[in-house]
Amino acid sequence: MVRPSFKEGLCNRCGLCLIECPILGFPPERAKEEIGRLMEGKETEVLSRCNSCMTCDLLCPKDCNPYHLILRRREERYEREGLPLRIRTVLPLEPVNFLSIARESMPEDERKMLESWSEALRAGVEGKEVLYAGCNAQISPYLLRTRLLEGLTVVGEQELCCGEIYYRMGLLGRMEGIAEGVGKRLNSLLPKKLITFCPACYHMLRDVYPRFGVELDFELQDLREWLWEGVEGGRIELKRKIEKRVTIQDSCHAKLLGKSFLDLPRRMAEAVGAEVVEMERSREKALCCGIADGVSNYDPFDILNGAVRQLKEAEKTGADLLLVYCATCLLILSMGKIAYPTKMPILHVLELLQLAVGEEPLARNLQRAEDLVRGMGEKTPFSEERFWV
């Protein structure tokens, strides 16, 4: 098995990754001590406080991939201790999970969309341009009901989860099986091009799967790239100006895809007439929307706290609205509004473009968040009992 690799031989324990970490921010001597403890497999505060924003990989001056070291230690912890039952509904391949809970209260039109995506898989998509609808598309199908996506065949089902959350939790053995299974299934579809709805899926398929020995046999593109091509090439005709001040919640995975990728949502916002106002910690140093805050201590309440933190950061900018380009960010931040009811609207970049071309977004994010919080509260076993996947 090929594993995500920390380059231990290159690391001089300078601690820069932990000094400049936007969450930990250790003093130099403490940072050197903690990176040493991580490398030696000793108990360290890093594992209990890291929120998986992945910034450390960008900070390392020697490209040692310190985040991969954290993943390795998480894997060891999981093998020793397992996971508490309270985190089970966060895992999309468990029998009862956030996807199955969301579907229970989902309107009929969205359920039919999910069925059509599964039917497209069975019908075959050889030679077509395919939009890969991972978990965060399946939990908010309404986002894909737009003429902006005309010409794309949408495919997706629960079993085609890319495995992102398993990866960030350090469940690398499970991740290996997911990568092999999903890679084989996608290759068998023989698409002309596969476009990922989610930046996390794009990073996983493009960069993480090869670390597990899985190569894909088709062209891969992210939806944000495809949309920007449409704006630049005239396929997407922007008719209305959205003269708002917007601040942007960056995707954790996007920062590993490079500056040009991080520029895309900003360029789209500016193209529709919006002014971008950055949060204090943005782009490469952005904090997670909250979803990965629950990874360190396997606590769903940490997810909510992380979302509230980001809503407060967004408010500080004085922007008119909070723009996201990841549907998980949209959902988690919308859940955060239940605990911290800011008046700042949250829009996905697809919804912003919809407004600019004269469409009215369905905007079901707040209702979806309320339904999911209620459903997760009812079906999450708040127990210290442990399990293994």
C-alpha positions in Angstrom: 0.0 0.0 0.0 1.2 3.5 -0.8 0.6 5.8 2.2 0.5 9.6 2.6 4.2 10.3 3.3 5.8 12.5 5.9 9.4 13.2 4.8 11.1 12.5 8.1 14.6 12.6 6.7 14.2 16.2 5.5 12.6 17.5 8.7 15.0 19.5 11.0 12.3 20.0 13.7 12.3 23.8 13.1 8.7 23.9 14.2 7.7 26.5 11.7 4.6 24.5 10.8 3.3 24.8 14.4 4.6 28.3 15.0 2.6 29.8 12.1 -0.3 27.4 12.5 -3.5 29.6 12.6 -4.9 27.4 15.4 -1.9 26.4 17.5 0.5 29.3 17.1 3.1 27.8 19.5 6.1 29.8 20.6 9.3 28.6 18.8 10.7 26.4 21.6 7.3 24.8 22.3 6.8 24.2 18.6 10.1 22.4 18.3 9.2 20.3 21.3 5.8 19.3 20.0 7.0 18.5 16.4 9.6 16.2 18.1 6.9 14.5 20.2 4.8 14.0 17.0 7.8 12.4 15.2 8.5 10.2 18.2 4.9 9.1 18.6 4.6 10.6 22.1 1.4 12.2 23.5 1.0 15.8 22.2 -1.5 18.6 22.3 -1.3 18.8 18.5 -3.6 15.8 18.1 -6.3 17.2 20.3 -6.3 20.7 18.9 -5.4 20.4 15.2 -8.5 21.2 13.1 -7.2 19.6 9.9 -7.0 22.9 7.9 -3.9 21.5 6.2 -2.0 24.8 6.4 1.0 23.1 7.9 1.8 21.4 4.6 2.1 24.9 3.0 4.1 26.4 5.8 6.9 23.7 5.8 10.0 25.2 4.2 11.3 21.7 3.3 8.0 20.3 1.9 8.0 17.5 4.6 4.2 17.2 4.6 3.7 17.5 8.4 0.0 17.1 8.0 0.7 13.5 6.8 2.5 13.0 10.1 -0.6 14.1 12.0 -2.7 11.7 9.9 -0.3 8.8 10.7 -0.6 9.5 14.4 -4.4 9.7 14.1 -4.3 6.3 12.4 -2.3 4.9 15.3 -4.8 6.4 17.8 -7.7 5.0 15.9 -6.1 1.5 15.8 -5.6 1.6 19.6 -8.9 3.2 20.7 -11.4 3.1 17.8 -13.9 5.9 17.5 -16.7 7.0 19.9 -20.2 6.2 18.7 -21.1 9.9 18.7 -19.1 10.4 15.5 -20.7 7.6 13.6 -23.4 9.6 11.8 -20.7 11.9 10.4 -19.2 9.0 8.3 -21.1 8.8 5.0 -20.6 5.0 4.5 -22.1 4.0 7.8 -25.7 2.6 7.7 -27.2 5.7 9.4 -25.3 8.9 8.5 -25.9 12.5 7.7 -26.8 11.7 4.1 -29.5 9.2 5.0 -30.8 11.6 7.7 -31.0 14.5 5.3 -32.9 12.4 2.8 -35.7 11.7 5.3 -36.8 15.4 5.2 -35.7 16.2 1.7 -38.4 17.5 -0.7 -39.6 15.1 -3.4 -38.0 17.0 -6.2 -34.5 16.6 -4.7 -35.1 12.9 -4.0 -35.9 12.5 -7.7 -32.7 14.3 -8.6 -30.7 11.8 -6.5 -32.5 8.9 -8.2 -31.6 10.3 -11.6 -28.0 10.6 -10.7 -27.9 6.9 -9.7 -29.8 6.0 -12.9 -27.2 7.8 -15.0 -24.5 5.6 -13.6 -26.5 2.5 -14.6 -27.3 3.8 -18.0 -23.7 4.6 -18.8 -21.8 7.8 -19.5 -19.1 6.6 -21.9 -17.6 9.5 -23.8 -19.6 12.2 -21.9 -18.7 15.2 -19.8 -19.8 14.0 -16.3 -20.4 16.0 -13.2 -19.3 13.9 -10.2 -21.8 14.6 -7.3 -20.1 13.6 -4.1 -21.5 13.7 -0.6 -21.9 17.4 -0.4 -23.9 17.5 -3.7 -26.0 14.6 -2.5 -26.9 16.5 0.7 -27.9 19.6 -1.2 -29.1 18.5 -4.6 -31.1 21.7 -5.1 -27.8 23.5 -5.8 -27.4 21.6 -9.1 -30.9 22.7 -10.4 -29.6 25.4 -12.7 -29.1 25.9 -16.4 -25.5 26.9 -15.6 -24.8 23.1 -15.6 -26.5 22.4 -19.0 -24.6 19.9 -21.0 -23.2 17.9 -18.1 -24.5 14.5 -17.1 -24.6 14.3 -13.3 -23.7 11.0 -11.6 -23.6 10.1 -7.9 -24.6 7.7 -5.2 -23.7 7.2 -1.6 -21.3 4.4 -2.3 -19.2 6.7 -4.6 -18.1 8.9 -1.6 -14.5 10.0 -2.3 -13.5 9.2 1.3 -12.4 12.7 2.3 -13.7 12.6 5.9 -12.1 9.2 6.4 -8.8 10.6 5.2 -8.8 13.6 7.5 -9.7 11.4 10.4 -6.6 9.3 9.7 -8.6 6.1 8.9 -6.1 5.3 6.2 -6.8 1.6 6.0 -10.5 2.3 5.2 -9.3 5.1 2.9 -7.3 2.6 0.9 -10.3 0.5 0.2 -12.5 3.5 -0.7 -9.9 4.8 -3.1 -9.5 1.4 -4.8 -13.3 0.9 -5.1 -14.2 4.4 -6.3 -11.3 4.6 -8.7 -12.2 1.3 -10.3 -15.9 2.3 -10.6 -15.1 5.7 -12.1 -12.6 4.2 -14.5 -15.2 1.7 -15.7 -17.6 4.5 -16.7 -15.1 5.7 -19.4 -16.2 9.3 -19.3 -14.6 11.9 -21.6 -14.1 14.2 -18.7 -15.1 14.1 -15.0 -15.9 17.4 -13.4 -15.9 17.4 -9.6 -18.7 19.4 -7.8 -16.6 19.7 -4.7 -13.0 21.0 -4.3 -12.4 18.2 -1.7 -13.3 15.6 -4.3 -11.0 17.2 -6.8 -8.1 17.2 -4.4 -8.8 13.6 -3.3 -9.1 12.3 -6.8 -6.2 14.3 -8.3 -3.6 14.3 -5.5 -4.6 11.8 -2.7 -5.7 8.8 -4.7 -2.3 8.4 -6.4 -0.7 8.2 -2.9 -2.8 5.1 -2.4 -1.7 3.7 -5.8 -5.0 4.6 -7.6 -4.7 6.3 -11.0 -7.7 7.6 -13.0 -7.9 7.1 -16.8 -9.8 10.2 -17.8 -9.5 14.0 -17.8 -10.3 15.5 -14.5 -11.5 19.1 -13.9 -13.0 21.0 -11.0 -16.4 22.7 -11.4 -14.9 26.1 -10.4 -12.5 25.9 -13.4 -15.3 24.8 -15.7 -17.5 27.7 -14.6 -14.8 30.2 -15.0 -14.1 28.9 -18.5 -17.8 29.4 -19.2 -17.7 33.0 -17.9 -14.6 33.8 -19.9 -15.7 32.0 -23.1 -19.3 33.4 -23.1 -21.1 30.2 -22.4 -22.2 31.8 -19.1 -23.6 35.3 -19.9 -23.6 37.6 -16.9 -26.6 39.9 -17.3 -27.0 41.4 -13.8 -24.5 43.2 -11.5 -24.3 42.0 -7.9 -22.9 45.1 -6.3 -22.3 43.7 -2.9 -19.3 43.4 -0.6 -18.5 39.7 -0.2 -16.2 37.8 2.1 -15.1 34.3 1.2 -14.9 31.1 3.2 -12.0 29.1 1.6 -12.1 25.4 1.3 -9.3 23.6 3.2 -8.6 21.4 0.2 -8.5 24.5 -2.1 -5.4 25.9 -0.5 -3.5 22.7 -1.5 -4.6 23.2 -5.1 -2.7 26.5 -5.5 -3.0 30.2 -5.8 -4.7 30.1 -9.2 -7.5 27.9 -7.7 -8.0 30.2 -4.7 -8.3 33.0 -7.2 -11.2 31.5 -9.1 -14.1 32.3 -6.7 -12.7 35.8 -6.2 -12.5 36.3 -10.0 -16.1 35.1 -10.4 -17.3 37.4 -7.6 -15.5 40.4 -9.2 -16.9 39.4 -12.6 -20.5 39.9 -11.4 -19.6 43.3 -9.9 -19.0 42.3 -6.2 -16.1 43.7 -4.1 -14.2 41.0 -2.2 -13.3 41.8 1.4 -10.9 39.2 2.9 -11.2 37.8 6.4 -8.2 38.2 8.6 -7.2 34.5 8.0 -8.0 33.7 4.4 -6.7 31.9 1.3 -3.6 29.7 2.3 -4.1 30.5 6.0 -7.9 30.1 6.1 -9.5 28.2 8.9 -11.9 25.3 8.3 -15.6 26.1 8.1 -16.0 23.8 11.1 -16.5 20.3 9.6 -13.0 19.2 10.4 -13.0 20.8 13.9 -14.8 17.6 14.9 -12.0 15.4 13.8 -9.5 15.9 16.7 -11.8 14.9 19.5 -14.5 13.2 17.5 -17.1 15.7 18.8 -20.0 17.0 16.7 -20.3 20.0 19.0 -16.8 21.1 17.9 -18.1 21.3 14.4 -20.8 23.8 15.5 -18.3 25.8 17.5 -16.0 26.0 14.4 -18.8 27.2 12.3 -19.7 30.0 14.8 -16.0 31.0 14.9 -16.0 31.5 11.1 -19.3 33.4 11.1 -17.9 35.8 13.6 -14.8 36.2 11.4 -16.9 36.9 8.4 -18.9 39.6 10.3 -15.7 41.4 11.3 -15.1 42.2 7.6 -18.3 44.3 7.3 -19.2 42.4 4.1 -22.8 42.2 2.9 -22.7 38.4 2.4 -20.6 35.4 3.0 -19.6 33.5 -0.2 -18.6 29.9 -0.3 -17.6 27.6 -3.1 -17.8 24.3 -1.2 -21.3 22.9 -0.4 -20.1 21.5 2.8 -19.0 24.9 3.9 -22.5 26.2 2.9 -24.2 23.5 5.1 -21.9 23.8 8.1 -22.0 27.6 8.2 -25.8 27.5 7.8 -25.9 25.1 10.8 -23.7 27.6 12.7 -26.4 30.2 12.1 -28.7 28.2 14.4 -26.4 28.8 17.3 -25.2 32.3 16.1 -28.1 33.9 14.1 -26.1 36.4 12.1 -28.1 38.3 9.5 -25.3 37.9 7.0 -26.6 35.7 4.0 -24.5 32.8 2.9 -24.4 32.0 -0.8 -22.7 29.3 -2.8 -20.7 30.6 -5.9 -23.2 28.7 -8.1 -26.0 30.7 -6.5 -24.1 34.0 -7.1 -23.7 33.2 -10.7 -27.4 32.2 -10.9 -28.4 35.7 -9.7 -26.0 37.2 -12.3 -27.6 35.2 -15.2 -31.1 36.0 -14.1 -32.0 32.8 -12.2 -33.5 32.7 -8.7 -31.6 30.3 -6.5 -33.7 27.8 -4.5 -31.8 28.8 -1.4 -32.7 25.8 0.8 -29.5 25.9 2.9 -31.1 27.2 6.2 -34.0 24.7 6.1 -31.5 21.9 5.2 -29.3 22.9 8.1 -32.2 22.9 10.6 -33.5 19.5 9.4 -30.1 18.0 9.6 -29.3 19.4 13.1 -32.7 18.0 14.3 -32.2 14.6 12.6 -28.6 14.2 13.8 -29.6 15.2 17.3 -32.3 12.4 17.3 -30.1 9.7 15.7 -26.6 10.4 17.1 -25.8 8.0 19.9 -24.1 10.2 22.5 -22.1 7.4 24.0 -18.5 6.7 24.9 -18.8 3.2 23.5 -16.2 2.7 20.7 -16.4 1.2 17.3 -14.1 0.4 14.3 -14.9 0.8 10.6 
